[in-house]
Amino acid sequence: MEQLQELSKKVPYQWRVQAFSKNKPAASCVPYIDSRDVMNVLDEIVGRENWQSDYKEVCGSVYAGIGIKINGEWVWKWDCGSESTIEKEKGAASDSFKRAAVKWGVGRFLYDMSIRYVKTNKVNDNKGPCYVVDENGNQVYDLTKYINKSNGSNN
């Protein structure tokens, strides 16, 4: 059981734009970990042979479950996910998997982190692309590196 507490440890994370402002040239950014990061944490802490995942559809929603073998028995935790605007099914599967992982503690530290606000090239007027810019107005291509540098963090 002590081993399961390690699932809550802080792991490397990335930043993504959550929304571009329609009122000023700014964007809100949130931290995240991707599904592969979750798998790596599970492999490292409980071992590849001691966890598994499963998916099911309930009333049109995708649910993911993560089962961990504890004292020879499989214990499951489930959650549902929401669709991605890019890849509907893959996004819902990935989101539900990460949400189920949070129930085991993986990535839960992200919920204690603050949203970060960054400058963008323009107001989101739905006319042309919005993107994050640095203090000199240059496009930022690596958001995680940019936010961590401005916060003095190595992540």
PyMOL commands that place a pseudoatom at each C-alpha (Angstrom):
pseudoatom trace, name=CA, resn=MET, resi=1, chain=A, elem=C, hetatm=0, pos=[0.000, 0.000, 0.000]
pseudoatom trace, name=CA, resn=GLU, resi=2, chain=A, elem=C, hetatm=0, pos=[2.892, 2.372, 0.729]
pseudoatom trace, name=CA, resn=GLN, resi=3, chain=A, elem=C, hetatm=0, pos=[3.923, 1.918, -2.874]
pseudoatom trace, name=CA, resn=LEU, resi=4, chain=A, elem=C, hetatm=0, pos=[0.568, 3.312, -4.067]
pseudoatom trace, name=CA, resn=GLN, resi=5, chain=A, elem=C, hetatm=0, pos=[1.255, 6.609, -2.276]
pseudoatom trace, name=CA, resn=GLU, resi=6, chain=A, elem=C, hetatm=0, pos=[4.162, 7.109, -4.688]
pseudoatom trace, name=CA, resn=LEU, resi=7, chain=A, elem=C, hetatm=0, pos=[1.604, 7.443, -7.504]
pseudoatom trace, name=CA, resn=SER, resi=8, chain=A, elem=C, hetatm=0, pos=[0.920, 10.961, -6.180]
pseudoatom trace, name=CA, resn=LYS, resi=9, chain=A, elem=C, hetatm=0, pos=[4.492, 12.141, -6.675]
pseudoatom trace, name=CA, resn=LYS, resi=10, chain=A, elem=C, hetatm=0, pos=[5.148, 15.168, -8.836]
pseudoatom trace, name=CA, resn=VAL, resi=11, chain=A, elem=C, hetatm=0, pos=[6.223, 14.194, -12.353]
pseudoatom trace, name=CA, resn=PRO, resi=12, chain=A, elem=C, hetatm=0, pos=[7.351, 16.315, -15.318]
pseudoatom trace, name=CA, resn=TYR, resi=13, chain=A, elem=C, hetatm=0, pos=[4.453, 18.160, -16.916]
pseudoatom trace, name=CA, resn=GLN, resi=14, chain=A, elem=C, hetatm=0, pos=[3.790, 20.440, -19.853]
pseudoatom trace, name=CA, resn=TRP, resi=15, chain=A, elem=C, hetatm=0, pos=[1.711, 23.571, -20.467]
pseudoatom trace, name=CA, resn=ARG, resi=16, chain=A, elem=C, hetatm=0, pos=[-1.000, 24.142, -23.074]
pseudoatom trace, name=CA, resn=VAL, resi=17, chain=A, elem=C, hetatm=0, pos=[-3.251, 27.036, -23.990]
pseudoatom trace, name=CA, resn=GLN, resi=18, chain=A, elem=C, hetatm=0, pos=[-6.678, 26.560, -22.459]
pseudoatom trace, name=CA, resn=ALA, resi=19, chain=A, elem=C, hetatm=0, pos=[-8.312, 29.608, -24.075]
pseudoatom trace, name=CA, resn=PHE, resi=20, chain=A, elem=C, hetatm=0, pos=[-7.491, 32.762, -26.002]
pseudoatom trace, name=CA, resn=SER, resi=21, chain=A, elem=C, hetatm=0, pos=[-9.113, 35.942, -24.681]
pseudoatom trace, name=CA, resn=LYS, resi=22, chain=A, elem=C, hetatm=0, pos=[-11.747, 37.747, -26.752]
pseudoatom trace, name=CA, resn=ASN, resi=23, chain=A, elem=C, hetatm=0, pos=[-11.151, 40.967, -24.752]
pseudoatom trace, name=CA, resn=LYS, resi=24, chain=A, elem=C, hetatm=0, pos=[-7.378, 41.440, -24.731]
pseudoatom trace, name=CA, resn=PRO, resi=25, chain=A, elem=C, hetatm=0, pos=[-4.282, 39.901, -26.345]
pseudoatom trace, name=CA, resn=ALA, resi=26, chain=A, elem=C, hetatm=0, pos=[-3.830, 37.143, -23.763]
pseudoatom trace, name=CA, resn=ALA, resi=27, chain=A, elem=C, hetatm=0, pos=[-4.325, 33.424, -23.211]
pseudoatom trace, name=CA, resn=SER, resi=28, chain=A, elem=C, hetatm=0, pos=[-4.858, 31.240, -20.162]
pseudoatom trace, name=CA, resn=CYS, resi=29, chain=A, elem=C, hetatm=0, pos=[-2.571, 28.218, -19.897]
pseudoatom trace, name=CA, resn=VAL, resi=30, chain=A, elem=C, hetatm=0, pos=[-2.910, 25.057, -17.814]
pseudoatom trace, name=CA, resn=PRO, resi=31, chain=A, elem=C, hetatm=0, pos=[-0.436, 22.315, -16.879]
pseudoatom trace, name=CA, resn=TYR, resi=32, chain=A, elem=C, hetatm=0, pos=[-1.015, 18.733, -18.028]
pseudoatom trace, name=CA, resn=ILE, resi=33, chain=A, elem=C, hetatm=0, pos=[0.567, 15.325, -18.407]
pseudoatom trace, name=CA, resn=ASP, resi=34, chain=A, elem=C, hetatm=0, pos=[-0.187, 13.102, -21.363]
pseudoatom trace, name=CA, resn=SER, resi=35, chain=A, elem=C, hetatm=0, pos=[-1.300, 9.470, -21.365]
pseudoatom trace, name=CA, resn=ARG, resi=36, chain=A, elem=C, hetatm=0, pos=[2.206, 8.153, -22.010]
pseudoatom trace, name=CA, resn=ASP, resi=37, chain=A, elem=C, hetatm=0, pos=[3.419, 9.973, -18.890]
pseudoatom trace, name=CA, resn=VAL, resi=38, chain=A, elem=C, hetatm=0, pos=[0.668, 8.259, -16.888]
pseudoatom trace, name=CA, resn=MET, resi=39, chain=A, elem=C, hetatm=0, pos=[1.675, 4.854, -18.288]
pseudoatom trace, name=CA, resn=ASN, resi=40, chain=A, elem=C, hetatm=0, pos=[5.320, 5.509, -17.398]
pseudoatom trace, name=CA, resn=VAL, resi=41, chain=A, elem=C, hetatm=0, pos=[4.394, 6.394, -13.799]
pseudoatom trace, name=CA, resn=LEU, resi=42, chain=A, elem=C, hetatm=0, pos=[2.274, 3.244, -13.464]
pseudoatom trace, name=CA, resn=ASP, resi=43, chain=A, elem=C, hetatm=0, pos=[5.060, 1.091, -14.965]
pseudoatom trace, name=CA, resn=GLU, resi=44, chain=A, elem=C, hetatm=0, pos=[7.640, 2.613, -12.628]
pseudoatom trace, name=CA, resn=ILE, resi=45, chain=A, elem=C, hetatm=0, pos=[5.625, 2.486, -9.399]
pseudoatom trace, name=CA, resn=VAL, resi=46, chain=A, elem=C, hetatm=0, pos=[3.520, -0.688, -9.623]
pseudoatom trace, name=CA, resn=GLY, resi=47, chain=A, elem=C, hetatm=0, pos=[5.250, -2.548, -12.480]
pseudoatom trace, name=CA, resn=ARG, resi=48, chain=A, elem=C, hetatm=0, pos=[4.017, -3.271, -16.012]
pseudoatom trace, name=CA, resn=GLU, resi=49, chain=A, elem=C, hetatm=0, pos=[2.484, -6.565, -14.969]
pseudoatom trace, name=CA, resn=ASN, resi=50, chain=A, elem=C, hetatm=0, pos=[0.511, -5.080, -12.068]
pseudoatom trace, name=CA, resn=TRP, resi=51, chain=A, elem=C, hetatm=0, pos=[-1.741, -2.612, -13.844]
pseudoatom trace, name=CA, resn=GLN, resi=52, chain=A, elem=C, hetatm=0, pos=[-4.118, -2.675, -16.799]
pseudoatom trace, name=CA, resn=SER, resi=53, chain=A, elem=C, hetatm=0, pos=[-6.661, -0.432, -18.459]
pseudoatom trace, name=CA, resn=ASP, resi=54, chain=A, elem=C, hetatm=0, pos=[-10.072, -1.009, -19.966]
pseudoatom trace, name=CA, resn=TYR, resi=55, chain=A, elem=C, hetatm=0, pos=[-12.632, 1.138, -21.777]
pseudoatom trace, name=CA, resn=LYS, resi=56, chain=A, elem=C, hetatm=0, pos=[-16.398, 1.055, -22.084]
pseudoatom trace, name=CA, resn=GLU, resi=57, chain=A, elem=C, hetatm=0, pos=[-19.117, 3.281, -23.449]
pseudoatom trace, name=CA, resn=VAL, resi=58, chain=A, elem=C, hetatm=0, pos=[-21.975, 4.282, -21.159]
pseudoatom trace, name=CA, resn=CYS, resi=59, chain=A, elem=C, hetatm=0, pos=[-24.807, 6.437, -22.527]
pseudoatom trace, name=CA, resn=GLY, resi=60, chain=A, elem=C, hetatm=0, pos=[-22.539, 7.808, -25.255]
pseudoatom trace, name=CA, resn=SER, resi=61, chain=A, elem=C, hetatm=0, pos=[-19.644, 8.654, -22.918]
pseudoatom trace, name=CA, resn=VAL, resi=62, chain=A, elem=C, hetatm=0, pos=[-16.267, 6.921, -22.933]
pseudoatom trace, name=CA, resn=TYR, resi=63, chain=A, elem=C, hetatm=0, pos=[-15.182, 5.535, -19.558]
pseudoatom trace, name=CA, resn=ALA, resi=64, chain=A, elem=C, hetatm=0, pos=[-11.664, 4.328, -18.818]
pseudoatom trace, name=CA, resn=GLY, resi=65, chain=A, elem=C, hetatm=0, pos=[-10.731, 2.133, -15.928]
pseudoatom trace, name=CA, resn=ILE, resi=66, chain=A, elem=C, hetatm=0, pos=[-7.322, 1.509, -14.454]
pseudoatom trace, name=CA, resn=GLY, resi=67, chain=A, elem=C, hetatm=0, pos=[-6.931, -1.707, -12.532]
pseudoatom trace, name=CA, resn=ILE, resi=68, chain=A, elem=C, hetatm=0, pos=[-4.034, -2.229, -10.142]
pseudoatom trace, name=CA, resn=LYS, resi=69, chain=A, elem=C, hetatm=0, pos=[-3.240, -5.605, -8.612]
pseudoatom trace, name=CA, resn=ILE, resi=70, chain=A, elem=C, hetatm=0, pos=[-3.254, -5.248, -4.823]
pseudoatom trace, name=CA, resn=ASN, resi=71, chain=A, elem=C, hetatm=0, pos=[-2.599, -8.361, -2.719]
pseudoatom trace, name=CA, resn=GLY, resi=72, chain=A, elem=C, hetatm=0, pos=[-3.364, -10.555, -5.734]
pseudoatom trace, name=CA, resn=GLU, resi=73, chain=A, elem=C, hetatm=0, pos=[-6.724, -8.889, -6.500]
pseudoatom trace, name=CA, resn=TRP, resi=74, chain=A, elem=C, hetatm=0, pos=[-7.533, -6.350, -9.223]
pseudoatom trace, name=CA, resn=VAL, resi=75, chain=A, elem=C, hetatm=0, pos=[-8.863, -3.057, -7.859]
pseudoatom trace, name=CA, resn=TRP, resi=76, chain=A, elem=C, hetatm=0, pos=[-10.414, -0.725, -10.435]
pseudoatom trace, name=CA, resn=LYS, resi=77, chain=A, elem=C, hetatm=0, pos=[-11.037, 3.014, -10.576]
pseudoatom trace, name=CA, resn=TRP, resi=78, chain=A, elem=C, hetatm=0, pos=[-13.053, 4.499, -13.438]
pseudoatom trace, name=CA, resn=ASP, resi=79, chain=A, elem=C, hetatm=0, pos=[-13.846, 7.930, -14.868]
pseudoatom trace, name=CA, resn=CYS, resi=80, chain=A, elem=C, hetatm=0, pos=[-15.273, 9.390, -18.050]
pseudoatom trace, name=CA, resn=GLY, resi=81, chain=A, elem=C, hetatm=0, pos=[-13.658, 11.838, -20.426]
pseudoatom trace, name=CA, resn=SER, resi=82, chain=A, elem=C, hetatm=0, pos=[-14.693, 14.531, -22.837]
pseudoatom trace, name=CA, resn=GLU, resi=83, chain=A, elem=C, hetatm=0, pos=[-14.060, 14.699, -26.555]
pseudoatom trace, name=CA, resn=SER, resi=84, chain=A, elem=C, hetatm=0, pos=[-11.175, 16.584, -28.043]
pseudoatom trace, name=CA, resn=THR, resi=85, chain=A, elem=C, hetatm=0, pos=[-11.897, 19.122, -30.774]
pseudoatom trace, name=CA, resn=ILE, resi=86, chain=A, elem=C, hetatm=0, pos=[-9.280, 17.423, -32.955]
pseudoatom trace, name=CA, resn=GLU, resi=87, chain=A, elem=C, hetatm=0, pos=[-9.779, 13.663, -32.559]
pseudoatom trace, name=CA, resn=LYS, resi=88, chain=A, elem=C, hetatm=0, pos=[-13.122, 12.862, -30.949]
pseudoatom trace, name=CA, resn=GLU, resi=89, chain=A, elem=C, hetatm=0, pos=[-12.718, 9.219, -29.926]
pseudoatom trace, name=CA, resn=LYS, resi=90, chain=A, elem=C, hetatm=0, pos=[-8.989, 9.347, -29.192]
pseudoatom trace, name=CA, resn=GLY, resi=91, chain=A, elem=C, hetatm=0, pos=[-9.430, 12.530, -27.154]
pseudoatom trace, name=CA, resn=ALA, resi=92, chain=A, elem=C, hetatm=0, pos=[-12.236, 11.059, -25.057]
pseudoatom trace, name=CA, resn=ALA, resi=93, chain=A, elem=C, hetatm=0, pos=[-10.266, 7.841, -24.469]
pseudoatom trace, name=CA, resn=SER, resi=94, chain=A, elem=C, hetatm=0, pos=[-7.122, 9.735, -23.462]
pseudoatom trace, name=CA, resn=ASP, resi=95, chain=A, elem=C, hetatm=0, pos=[-9.043, 12.154, -21.230]
pseudoatom trace, name=CA, resn=SER, resi=96, chain=A, elem=C, hetatm=0, pos=[-10.925, 9.361, -19.449]
pseudoatom trace, name=CA, resn=PHE, resi=97, chain=A, elem=C, hetatm=0, pos=[-7.677, 7.409, -18.941]
pseudoatom trace, name=CA, resn=LYS, resi=98, chain=A, elem=C, hetatm=0, pos=[-5.963, 10.423, -17.352]
pseudoatom trace, name=CA, resn=ARG, resi=99, chain=A, elem=C, hetatm=0, pos=[-9.018, 11.124, -15.171]
pseudoatom trace, name=CA, resn=ALA, resi=100, chain=A, elem=C, hetatm=0, pos=[-9.041, 7.519, -13.952]
pseudoatom trace, name=CA, resn=ALA, resi=101, chain=A, elem=C, hetatm=0, pos=[-5.320, 7.873, -13.177]
pseudoatom trace, name=CA, resn=VAL, resi=102, chain=A, elem=C, hetatm=0, pos=[-6.028, 10.967, -11.063]
pseudoatom trace, name=CA, resn=LYS, resi=103, chain=A, elem=C, hetatm=0, pos=[-8.283, 8.780, -8.906]
pseudoatom trace, name=CA, resn=TRP, resi=104, chain=A, elem=C, hetatm=0, pos=[-5.159, 6.712, -8.167]
pseudoatom trace, name=CA, resn=GLY, resi=105, chain=A, elem=C, hetatm=0, pos=[-3.219, 9.931, -7.464]
pseudoatom trace, name=CA, resn=VAL, resi=106, chain=A, elem=C, hetatm=0, pos=[-1.305, 10.241, -10.747]
pseudoatom trace, name=CA, resn=GLY, resi=107, chain=A, elem=C, hetatm=0, pos=[-1.113, 13.899, -11.768]
pseudoatom trace, name=CA, resn=ARG, resi=108, chain=A, elem=C, hetatm=0, pos=[-3.287, 15.068, -8.896]
pseudoatom trace, name=CA, resn=PHE, resi=109, chain=A, elem=C, hetatm=0, pos=[-0.694, 17.746, -8.043]
pseudoatom trace, name=CA, resn=LEU, resi=110, chain=A, elem=C, hetatm=0, pos=[-1.698, 19.565, -11.249]
pseudoatom trace, name=CA, resn=TYR, resi=111, chain=A, elem=C, hetatm=0, pos=[-4.993, 20.595, -9.640]
pseudoatom trace, name=CA, resn=ASP, resi=112, chain=A, elem=C, hetatm=0, pos=[-3.052, 22.588, -7.033]
pseudoatom trace, name=CA, resn=MET, resi=113, chain=A, elem=C, hetatm=0, pos=[-1.244, 24.616, -9.688]
pseudoatom trace, name=CA, resn=SER, resi=114, chain=A, elem=C, hetatm=0, pos=[-2.384, 28.041, -10.846]
pseudoatom trace, name=CA, resn=ILE, resi=115, chain=A, elem=C, hetatm=0, pos=[-3.485, 28.956, -14.329]
pseudoatom trace, name=CA, resn=ARG, resi=116, chain=A, elem=C, hetatm=0, pos=[-0.813, 31.055, -16.064]
pseudoatom trace, name=CA, resn=TYR, resi=117, chain=A, elem=C, hetatm=0, pos=[-1.634, 33.980, -18.321]
pseudoatom trace, name=CA, resn=VAL, resi=118, chain=A, elem=C, hetatm=0, pos=[0.543, 34.863, -21.297]
pseudoatom trace, name=CA, resn=LYS, resi=119, chain=A, elem=C, hetatm=0, pos=[0.570, 37.517, -24.016]
pseudoatom trace, name=CA, resn=THR, resi=120, chain=A, elem=C, hetatm=0, pos=[-0.698, 36.727, -27.496]
pseudoatom trace, name=CA, resn=ASN, resi=121, chain=A, elem=C, hetatm=0, pos=[-0.265, 38.356, -30.891]
pseudoatom trace, name=CA, resn=LYS, resi=122, chain=A, elem=C, hetatm=0, pos=[-3.859, 39.647, -30.917]
pseudoatom trace, name=CA, resn=VAL, resi=123, chain=A, elem=C, hetatm=0, pos=[-7.344, 39.456, -29.444]
pseudoatom trace, name=CA, resn=ASN, resi=124, chain=A, elem=C, hetatm=0, pos=[-9.195, 36.275, -30.422]
pseudoatom trace, name=CA, resn=ASP, resi=125, chain=A, elem=C, hetatm=0, pos=[-11.572, 37.713, -33.014]
pseudoatom trace, name=CA, resn=ASN, resi=126, chain=A, elem=C, hetatm=0, pos=[-11.868, 34.451, -34.986]
pseudoatom trace, name=CA, resn=LYS, resi=127, chain=A, elem=C, hetatm=0, pos=[-10.076, 36.163, -37.895]
pseudoatom trace, name=CA, resn=GLY, resi=128, chain=A, elem=C, hetatm=0, pos=[-6.681, 34.614, -38.362]
pseudoatom trace, name=CA, resn=PRO, resi=129, chain=A, elem=C, hetatm=0, pos=[-4.564, 32.622, -35.939]
pseudoatom trace, name=CA, resn=CYS, resi=130, chain=A, elem=C, hetatm=0, pos=[-3.803, 33.594, -32.350]
pseudoatom trace, name=CA, resn=TYR, resi=131, chain=A, elem=C, hetatm=0, pos=[-0.534, 32.502, -30.826]
pseudoatom trace, name=CA, resn=VAL, resi=132, chain=A, elem=C, hetatm=0, pos=[1.555, 33.140, -27.728]
pseudoatom trace, name=CA, resn=VAL, resi=133, chain=A, elem=C, hetatm=0, pos=[4.271, 35.797, -27.982]
pseudoatom trace, name=CA, resn=ASP, resi=134, chain=A, elem=C, hetatm=0, pos=[7.184, 36.717, -25.741]
pseudoatom trace, name=CA, resn=GLU, resi=135, chain=A, elem=C, hetatm=0, pos=[7.867, 40.183, -24.307]
pseudoatom trace, name=CA, resn=ASN, resi=136, chain=A, elem=C, hetatm=0, pos=[9.386, 41.235, -27.676]
pseudoatom trace, name=CA, resn=GLY, resi=137, chain=A, elem=C, hetatm=0, pos=[6.364, 40.089, -29.693]
pseudoatom trace, name=CA, resn=ASN, resi=138, chain=A, elem=C, hetatm=0, pos=[8.087, 36.989, -31.119]
pseudoatom trace, name=CA, resn=GLN, resi=139, chain=A, elem=C, hetatm=0, pos=[6.039, 33.823, -31.492]
pseudoatom trace, name=CA, resn=VAL, resi=140, chain=A, elem=C, hetatm=0, pos=[6.620, 31.246, -28.737]
pseudoatom trace, name=CA, resn=TYR, resi=141, chain=A, elem=C, hetatm=0, pos=[7.023, 27.726, -30.129]
pseudoatom trace, name=CA, resn=ASP, resi=142, chain=A, elem=C, hetatm=0, pos=[7.706, 25.849, -26.871]
pseudoatom trace, name=CA, resn=LEU, resi=143, chain=A, elem=C, hetatm=0, pos=[5.092, 27.009, -24.368]
pseudoatom trace, name=CA, resn=THR, resi=144, chain=A, elem=C, hetatm=0, pos=[6.335, 24.758, -21.558]
pseudoatom trace, name=CA, resn=LYS, resi=145, chain=A, elem=C, hetatm=0, pos=[9.896, 26.035, -21.821]
pseudoatom trace, name=CA, resn=TYR, resi=146, chain=A, elem=C, hetatm=0, pos=[8.670, 29.641, -22.031]
pseudoatom trace, name=CA, resn=ILE, resi=147, chain=A, elem=C, hetatm=0, pos=[6.399, 29.442, -18.963]
pseudoatom trace, name=CA, resn=ASN, resi=148, chain=A, elem=C, hetatm=0, pos=[8.933, 27.521, -16.887]
pseudoatom trace, name=CA, resn=LYS, resi=149, chain=A, elem=C, hetatm=0, pos=[11.667, 30.017, -17.790]
pseudoatom trace, name=CA, resn=SER, resi=150, chain=A, elem=C, hetatm=0, pos=[9.509, 32.997, -16.836]
pseudoatom trace, name=CA, resn=ASN, resi=151, chain=A, elem=C, hetatm=0, pos=[8.576, 31.274, -13.546]
pseudoatom trace, name=CA, resn=GLY, resi=152, chain=A, elem=C, hetatm=0, pos=[12.150, 30.233, -12.789]
pseudoatom trace, name=CA, resn=SER, resi=153, chain=A, elem=C, hetatm=0, pos=[11.102, 26.565, -12.777]
pseudoatom trace, name=CA, resn=ASN, resi=154, chain=A, elem=C, hetatm=0, pos=[12.786, 23.529, -14.298]
pseudoatom trace, name=CA, resn=ASN, resi=155, chain=A, elem=C, hetatm=0, pos=[9.620, 21.417, -13.965]
for i in range(1, 155): cmd.bond("trace and resi %d" % i, "trace and resi %d" % (i + 1))
show_as sticks, trace
zoom trace
